[in-house]
Amino acid sequence: MAEEIKNWKLKLRYGMLKTDLKHFTVIADGIAGQLEHGFECRPGRAIMAMKVWAADVAEADDMIRSIGSDIGFEVDGRVRVYTTEPKQPPGDGPHGYDILFKPYQE
């Protein structure tokens, strides 16, 4: 497993694995409702975070909003997008992974 991770990262770094996508970590403030698809978070104020492969910052922002909505999370606050190192290979198209929710009190 570690060798596979090392190989795709090296191939990506040295241009043997090509993609038009960029890797981001996206963090959004919003409201967790009744979450779907096996995700858990108490209802109320929360932060949603996920890693994404996307074409650009705008697409990464759109992805957290649409994926969050599909799960039961409404983005109603600030969205932060950071360029980060990937933990998974790019794949064939834009996608998100490592989604998590963190509730907080106002």
C-alpha positions as CSV (number, residue, x, y, z in Angstrom):
1,M,0.0,0.0,0.0
2,A,2.7,2.5,1.0
3,E,4.6,1.7,-2.3
4,E,1.4,2.4,-4.3
5,I,1.0,5.8,-2.6
6,K,4.6,6.6,-3.2
7,N,4.5,5.6,-6.9
8,W,1.5,7.7,-7.9
9,K,2.8,10.8,-6.0
10,L,6.2,10.5,-7.7
11,K,4.5,9.9,-11.1
12,L,2.3,13.0,-10.5
13,R,5.3,15.1,-9.4
14,Y,7.5,14.2,-12.4
15,G,4.7,14.4,-15.0
16,M,4.3,10.7,-15.7
17,L,0.8,10.9,-14.3
18,K,-1.0,13.8,-15.9
19,T,-4.1,15.7,-14.8
20,D,-5.7,19.1,-15.4
21,L,-7.1,19.0,-11.9
22,K,-5.6,20.7,-8.8
23,H,-5.8,19.5,-5.2
24,F,-7.5,21.6,-2.5
25,T,-8.7,21.3,1.0
26,V,-12.0,23.2,1.4
27,I,-13.5,24.3,4.8
28,A,-17.0,25.7,5.0
29,D,-19.1,27.2,7.8
30,G,-22.8,26.2,7.9
31,I,-25.6,24.3,9.4
32,A,-25.8,20.5,9.7
33,G,-29.2,19.0,9.4
34,Q,-30.1,15.4,9.4
35,L,-27.0,14.0,7.5
36,E,-27.3,11.3,4.9
37,H,-25.0,8.7,3.4
38,G,-23.6,7.5,6.8
39,F,-22.2,10.9,7.9
40,E,-22.7,12.0,11.5
41,C,-22.9,15.4,13.2
42,R,-25.3,16.8,15.7
43,P,-27.8,19.2,14.1
44,G,-26.8,22.9,14.2
45,R,-23.7,25.0,13.6
46,A,-20.8,23.1,12.2
47,I,-17.8,23.2,10.0
48,M,-17.6,20.9,6.9
49,A,-14.1,20.0,5.5
50,M,-13.1,17.9,2.6
51,K,-10.3,17.3,0.2
52,V,-11.0,17.8,-3.5
53,W,-9.6,17.3,-6.9
54,A,-11.0,20.2,-8.9
55,A,-10.2,22.4,-12.0
56,D,-9.9,25.5,-9.9
57,V,-10.9,27.3,-6.7
58,A,-14.4,28.2,-8.0
59,E,-15.1,24.5,-8.8
60,A,-13.8,23.5,-5.3
61,D,-16.2,26.1,-3.7
62,D,-19.1,24.7,-5.8
63,M,-18.2,21.2,-4.8
64,I,-18.4,21.7,-1.1
65,R,-21.7,23.5,-1.5
66,S,-23.3,20.8,-3.8
67,I,-21.8,17.8,-1.9
68,G,-22.7,19.4,1.4
69,S,-26.3,20.0,0.3
70,D,-26.5,16.3,-0.9
71,I,-25.4,15.1,2.5
72,G,-27.6,17.5,4.5
73,F,-25.3,20.4,5.2
74,E,-26.1,24.0,4.2
75,V,-23.2,26.3,3.6
76,D,-24.2,29.7,4.9
77,G,-20.9,31.2,5.9
78,R,-17.4,31.6,4.8
79,V,-15.7,29.0,2.5
80,R,-12.0,28.7,2.6
81,V,-10.0,26.9,-0.1
82,Y,-6.4,26.0,0.3
83,T,-4.0,24.3,-2.1
84,T,-2.8,21.2,-0.4
85,E,-0.9,18.0,-1.0
86,P,-3.2,15.1,-2.1
87,K,-3.7,11.9,-0.1
88,Q,-5.4,10.1,-3.0
89,P,-4.6,10.1,-6.7
90,P,-6.5,12.4,-9.0
91,G,-8.8,9.9,-10.9
92,D,-10.7,10.7,-14.0
93,G,-12.7,13.8,-12.9
94,P,-13.4,16.2,-10.1
95,H,-14.2,14.5,-6.8
96,G,-14.1,15.0,-3.1
97,Y,-13.0,12.7,-0.3
98,D,-12.1,12.7,3.4
99,I,-15.3,14.6,4.3
100,L,-15.7,15.5,7.9
101,F,-18.0,17.6,10.1
102,K,-17.2,19.4,13.4
103,P,-20.0,20.9,15.4
104,Y,-19.5,24.0,17.4
105,Q,-21.5,26.4,19.7
106,E,-21.9,30.0,18.8
